[in-house]
Amino acid sequence: MKNIKLTLLAFTLLGTCGLLRAQDAHFSQYYSNPLYLNPAFAGSNICPRASLNYRNQYPVLDVYQTYSASYDQYVDALNGGIGVLVMRDEAGGGALSTTEASLIYSYHLKVSRKFTLLAGFQGTYRERAIDWGGLTFPDQIDPYYGFVLDTRQQAPVSETNRHLDVSAGILGFTKKFYFGASFHHLTQPDEKFFKESKLPLKISGQAGFTIPLGRQRVRNELQNYLLPNIVYQHQGTFDQLTLSTAFSRGPISGGLGFRTSTANPDAVVVLLGYAPSEGAWKVGYSYDITISSAANSLGGAHEVSLGYNFPCRERKKRNEAIKCPKF
């Protein structure tokens, strides 16, 4: 099975090397990984925040795994937020990997008493690597003995590609709604192993609402919220639209999402979240039920998120945090 996966990866790399355009990894729990979604989210929580995310797509094949970790906080002296984001994506059991580290700054402008505008800027160092020695190719197959022959495929000059990248984003919000747009890979770096392969610009739009359900009659009473949100992403010749609705009551949250593209529907996403106390840790789990032609026989996708909100220091200015889904 491992040889089959690596052969498929090798065939894809070689057969499309002239047309291959890399695409970004994605997360279903995008609001549990806000810096990856839009750099303008840096400092939007006001208090220091740390996030860990893990995604395993098509676990039956064990071919796509993505990890990310981030930290951000608001800084009065900078009139904005700062953040650090680290991500690693592995395909084919690590035969093709992407590792990146980003520094982020988001300027916060209080336009009025109720409306705040954020502008984020992100600098990224990225490394893509291919384990050529771990790949197998169709011309290595002997009909009787399996993968025993030498390949005639020519190895790339370098198995590692390193480059810098720049991204930006904008975000506006009140207590009841938010909207934003992000522009990743403004420099469109060349990620080639064989021929030129520029990373396409990724444009993303986000919006969400906070709808209180009922009245909070006493201060410590659990408040119910309905949190509809939408994310649209376009990169190269691909696009993706995700519609989600979350319900939050005290520490418990849950939701359903539907992800589709212009070509075909992709998945229904089931999400669950638990945050035992405001300003502390939270955990989320989601499962993608594949409804595309790939079918769910490949295992869909599992995703786990863990976040922690550190206590705030005494601050001279008072800023509101963005109300996003808790998963």
Secondary structure, DSSP 8 states (H G I E B T S, - for coil): -HHHHHHHHHHHHHHTTTT--------S-GGGSHHHH-GGGTTTTSS-EEEEEEEEESTTTT-EEEEEEEEEEEEGGGTEEEEEEEEEEEETTTTEEEEEEEEEEEEEEE-SSS-EEEEEEEEEEEEEEE-GGG---GGGEETTTEE-S-------S-SEEEEEEEEEEEEEE-SSEEEEEEEE-TT--B--SSS--B---EEEEEEEE-EEES---STTS--EEEEEEEEEEEETTEEEEEEEEEEEETTEEEEEEEEE-SS-EEEEEEEEEE-SSTTSEEEEEEEEEE-STT-GGG--EEEEEEEEE------SS----------
